[in-house]
Amino acid sequence: MHDDLRARDQKVNWHPYTQMKGASAIVPIVRAEGTYLYDNEGKRYIDAVSSWWVTLHGHAHPYIADRVYRQLNTLEQVIFAGFTHEPAIQLAENLLKLLPSNQEKVFYTDNGSTAVEVALKMCVQYHANKGHKKSKILAFQNAYHGDTFGAMSVSARGVWTEPFGHLLFDVIFIDIPTHDNIASLFEEIDQYVDDIACFIYEPLIQGAAGMLMHKAEDLNMLMNYCRQKGILMIQDEIFVGFGRTGKLFAADHLTEYPDVMCFSKGLTGGTMPLGLTTCSSIIYDAFYADDKKKALYHGHSFTANPLACAAALASMELLLKKETRDRITAIEQKHQTFLAHIVLDTKVKYARQTGTILAIELQQDEKTSYFSVLSEVLYPYFLSRGILIRPLGNIIYLVPPYCISDDDLDYIYTVIIDALQLY
C-alpha cells in the first residue's frame, strides 16, 4: 500500500523543489499529531523543520482545529472587496498591538510570496502616487523572498532564477551588514539613493540561504541610514516571525522601525495558507485620495479567508501563553548547549543559532551550495532514523515546533552526531 501511494503520486503530482526524475523517496503521510508525522506503514517521524517552518504548536492541534471547525460552520468565505468579517478585524487588531507602533494597517493575501509582492507594490506605487520616479530596489545578497516574479526579482540570482533572469527587474544587492563593512554599505547606497524606492530584507536570519545570521545592532545602523536617506523599508518576517528568534518578532530585537512588514508561514500555526502585509500610516495615506487611480489595485480570491483568520487567531493565543514562551526559551537553551558541543567536531565548519533556529555548516571541498551532494546522503539518513530534516546542501538546520520534548531534541542531536560519521 505504501508503494501504491508513491506510484499514484508520481503519476499525477509535481512536487516543489524536486527533480521529479528519480524522486522515488516521496513519503506518504497519512496523519500527524504534535511533533510527529506518521506514514501509512505506521513509521513515525519527528518533524524537526516544522514542515517548512510553518507548524508552530504541533500538528493537528485540537484548539486550532476547534476554532476552525466553529468558523467553518459560521462563515467559510466571503469576498473581501466591499465586505468584512469579525475574524479579519480581530486578527488585524491583535497583530498590530504586537508590532512596532508605526504599523497601522493590514493588507491580507494568501502566502508569503504574495505578501512580498504587495509590499513591493505598496512602496513603488507610494513613490508614483507622490510624483516621484524611483524604480530600483535594494536587497541583500543571498536573499530569498519567494518564487513569484517580484519576489524572485528581489531574491538572489542563481540556478533557480536563471531561466527568468531577463524578465526580473533591476535590483541593487548589498552584503549583510557587519561592523567592518557598514561604512562601505553606506557608500554603495549613496551611489543610487535618488533612484531607490525601497529596501527589502530578511531581519537577523537569511533562511533559504543557509540560515545565515547577522547582528541586530548592525541591521539597526543600516536601517537608520536608510531612514535618513528617505528609503522605505520592507521587513520580511515571513520566516522569523512568531517566536522563531526567541522573541515574538525579529522587530523586537531592533530599535529601528520598518515602513512595511510581511508575514506568513507560522501565522496560522501551519494550519492553512494565509499571508499579510502591514504598513505605516505614511504608506497608507499616499493611497488614500479622491483620485481612484491612486488605490492599491491588488487582491486575491481568498483575501482574508475567515477560516485562515480563525486559525491565526487561535495560533496567536497559544503563542502568547506563558507555557509556549517558556518552551521557546527551553529550546533556545538546549540548542545553545548542543552548539557548544558540536562546534568542537572537526567536520563542522561553522555552527550558529538564534532563538529556536540552529544551523550546522559542514566542511566540504566544494563551495557551500544548496546542491551539495551531502544533502543527498544526509536527508535519507535522517528519514531512516525517524527524523524529518531537509539539509540546505551541506547545512543541517533545525526549526522545531515549540511543543517538541527535551527527549526528542536529545535524540535529534544524537542522530546529527551520528550523521557526521557518514562522510
CORNORVEN-V939660 format. One record per residue. N is the residue number from 1. SS is DSSP state (helix for helix, strand for strand, loop for the rest). PSI is psi as a letter, one per 30 degrees, with the letter a starting at -180 (999 if undefined). OMEGA is omega as a letter, one per 40 degrees, with the letter a starting at -180 (none if undefined). Layout:
# CORNORVEN-V939660
n=(N,N)
ss=(SS,SS)
psi=(PSI,PSI)
omega=(OMEGA,OMEGA)
This chain:
# CORNORVEN-V939660
n=(1,2,3,4,5,6,7,8,9,10,11,12,13,14,15,16,17,18,19,20,21,22,23,24,25,26,27,28,29,30,31,32,33,34,35,36,37,38,39,40,41,42,43,44,45,46,47,48,49,50,51,52,53,54,55,56,57,58,59,60,61,62,63,64,65,66,67,68,69,70,71,72,73,74,75,76,77,78,79,80,81,82,83,84,85,86,87,88,89,90,91,92,93,94,95,96,97,98,99,100,101,102,103,104,105,106,107,108,109,110,111,112,113,114,115,116,117,118,119,120,121,122,123,124,125,126,127,128,129,130,131,132,133,134,135,136,137,138,139,140,141,142,143,144,145,146,147,148,149,150,151,152,153,154,155,156,157,158,159,160,161,162,163,164,165,166,167,168,169,170,171,172,173,174,175,176,177,178,179,180,181,182,183,184,185,186,187,188,189,190,191,192,193,194,195,196,197,198,199,200,201,202,203,204,205,206,207,208,209,210,211,212,213,214,215,216,217,218,219,220,221,222,223,224,225,226,227,228,229,230,231,232,233,234,235,236,237,238,239,240,241,242,243,244,245,246,247,248,249,250,251,252,253,254,255,256,257,258,259,260,261,262,263,264,265,266,267,268,269,270,271,272,273,274,275,276,277,278,279,280,281,282,283,284,285,286,287,288,289,290,291,292,293,294,295,296,297,298,299,300,301,302,303,304,305,306,307,308,309,310,311,312,313,314,315,316,317,318,319,320,321,322,323,324,325,326,327,328,329,330,331,332,333,334,335,336,337,338,339,340,341,342,343,344,345,346,347,348,349,350,351,352,353,354,355,356,357,358,359,360,361,362,363,364,365,366,367,368,369,370,371,372,373,374,375,376,377,378,379,380,381,382,383,384,385,386,387,388,389,390,391,392,393,394,395,396,397,398,399,400,401,402,403,404,405,406,407,408,409,410,411,412,413,414,415,416,417,418,419,420,421,422,423)
ss=(loop,helix,helix,helix,helix,helix,helix,helix,helix,helix,helix,helix,loop,loop,loop,loop,loop,loop,loop,loop,loop,loop,loop,loop,loop,loop,loop,loop,strand,strand,strand,strand,strand,strand,loop,strand,strand,strand,strand,loop,loop,loop,loop,strand,strand,strand,strand,loop,loop,helix,helix,helix,helix,loop,loop,loop,loop,loop,strand,loop,loop,helix,helix,helix,helix,helix,helix,helix,helix,helix,helix,helix,loop,loop,loop,loop,loop,loop,loop,loop,loop,loop,loop,loop,loop,helix,helix,helix,helix,helix,helix,helix,helix,helix,helix,helix,helix,helix,loop,loop,loop,loop,strand,strand,strand,strand,strand,strand,strand,loop,loop,helix,helix,helix,helix,helix,helix,helix,helix,helix,helix,helix,helix,helix,helix,helix,helix,helix,helix,loop,loop,loop,loop,loop,loop,strand,strand,strand,strand,strand,loop,loop,loop,loop,loop,loop,loop,loop,helix,helix,helix,helix,helix,loop,loop,loop,loop,loop,loop,loop,loop,helix,helix,helix,helix,helix,helix,loop,loop,loop,strand,strand,strand,strand,loop,loop,loop,loop,loop,loop,loop,helix,helix,helix,helix,helix,helix,helix,helix,helix,helix,helix,helix,helix,helix,strand,strand,strand,strand,strand,strand,loop,loop,loop,strand,strand,loop,loop,loop,loop,loop,strand,strand,loop,loop,helix,helix,helix,helix,helix,helix,helix,helix,helix,helix,helix,helix,helix,loop,loop,loop,strand,strand,strand,strand,strand,loop,loop,loop,loop,loop,loop,loop,loop,loop,loop,loop,loop,loop,helix,helix,helix,helix,loop,loop,loop,loop,loop,loop,strand,strand,strand,strand,loop,helix,helix,helix,helix,loop,loop,loop,loop,loop,loop,strand,strand,strand,strand,strand,strand,helix,helix,helix,helix,helix,loop,loop,loop,loop,loop,loop,helix,helix,helix,loop,loop,loop,loop,loop,loop,loop,loop,loop,loop,loop,helix,helix,helix,helix,helix,helix,helix,helix,helix,helix,helix,helix,helix,helix,loop,loop,helix,helix,helix,helix,helix,helix,helix,helix,helix,helix,helix,helix,helix,helix,helix,helix,helix,helix,helix,helix,helix,loop,loop,loop,loop,loop,strand,strand,strand,strand,strand,strand,strand,loop,loop,strand,strand,strand,strand,strand,strand,loop,loop,loop,loop,loop,loop,loop,loop,loop,loop,loop,helix,helix,helix,helix,helix,helix,helix,helix,helix,helix,helix,loop,loop,strand,strand,loop,loop,loop,strand,loop,loop,strand,strand,strand,strand,strand,loop,loop,loop,loop,loop,loop,helix,helix,helix,helix,helix,helix,helix,helix,helix,helix,helix,helix,helix,helix,helix,helix,helix,loop)
psi=(e,e,e,e,e,e,e,e,e,f,f,f,k,j,l,k,h,k,j,f,j,g,i,f,g,k,j,k,k,f,l,l,k,b,f,k,k,k,l,g,g,f,k,k,k,k,i,f,g,h,i,h,g,e,j,e,g,l,k,h,k,e,e,e,e,e,e,e,e,e,e,e,g,e,j,f,k,k,k,g,j,f,l,l,l,e,e,e,e,e,e,e,e,e,e,f,f,f,l,k,f,f,j,f,k,k,j,k,a,f,l,e,e,f,e,e,e,e,e,e,e,e,e,e,f,e,e,e,f,f,g,l,i,k,f,k,k,k,l,k,k,g,l,k,g,a,g,l,e,e,e,e,e,g,l,k,k,a,e,e,f,e,f,g,e,f,f,k,l,k,k,j,k,l,l,k,k,l,e,f,f,e,e,e,e,e,e,e,e,f,f,g,e,f,g,j,e,l,k,k,l,j,k,e,k,j,d,f,f,g,h,k,k,l,k,e,e,e,e,e,e,e,e,e,e,e,e,e,g,g,k,k,k,j,j,j,g,e,e,f,l,h,f,e,g,f,l,e,l,f,f,f,f,l,f,k,k,l,e,k,k,k,k,b,c,g,e,g,g,g,e,l,k,k,l,l,k,l,l,l,f,e,e,e,f,f,f,j,l,f,j,f,f,g,l,j,i,k,l,k,e,g,k,h,k,e,e,e,e,e,e,e,e,e,e,e,e,e,e,f,k,e,e,e,e,e,e,e,e,e,e,e,e,e,e,e,e,e,e,f,e,f,f,f,k,f,f,k,e,k,k,l,k,k,b,g,k,k,k,j,k,k,k,l,e,l,k,k,k,f,g,k,f,e,f,f,e,e,e,f,e,e,e,f,g,h,k,j,k,j,k,i,c,g,j,k,l,k,i,l,l,f,g,k,l,e,e,e,e,e,e,e,e,e,e,e,e,e,f,f,f,f,999)
omega=(i,i,i,i,i,a,i,i,a,i,a,a,i,a,a,i,a,i,a,i,a,a,a,a,i,a,i,i,a,i,i,i,i,a,a,i,a,i,a,i,i,i,a,i,i,a,a,i,i,i,a,i,a,a,a,a,a,a,i,a,a,a,i,a,a,a,i,i,a,i,a,i,a,i,a,a,i,i,a,i,a,i,i,i,a,a,a,i,a,a,i,i,a,a,a,i,a,a,i,a,i,i,a,a,i,i,a,i,a,i,a,a,i,i,i,i,i,a,i,i,i,a,i,a,i,a,i,i,i,a,i,i,i,a,a,i,i,a,i,i,i,a,i,a,i,a,i,a,i,i,i,a,a,i,a,i,a,a,a,a,a,a,a,a,a,a,a,a,a,a,i,a,i,i,i,a,i,i,a,a,a,a,i,i,i,a,i,a,a,a,a,a,a,a,a,i,a,i,i,a,i,a,i,a,i,a,a,i,a,a,i,a,i,a,a,a,i,i,i,a,a,i,i,i,i,i,i,a,i,i,i,a,i,a,a,a,a,i,a,a,i,i,a,a,a,i,a,a,i,i,a,i,a,i,i,a,i,i,a,i,a,a,i,i,a,a,i,a,i,a,a,a,i,i,i,i,i,i,i,i,i,i,a,a,i,i,a,a,i,a,a,a,i,i,i,a,i,i,i,a,a,i,i,i,a,i,i,i,i,i,a,i,i,a,i,i,i,a,a,i,a,a,i,a,i,a,i,i,i,i,i,a,i,i,a,i,i,a,i,i,a,a,a,i,a,i,i,i,a,i,a,a,i,a,a,a,i,i,i,a,a,i,i,a,a,i,i,a,i,a,i,i,i,a,i,i,a,a,i,i,i,i,a,i,i,i,i,i,i,a,i,a,a,a,i,i,i,i,a,i,a,a,a,a,i,i,i,i,i,i,i,i,i,a,i,i,i,a,a,i,a,a,none)
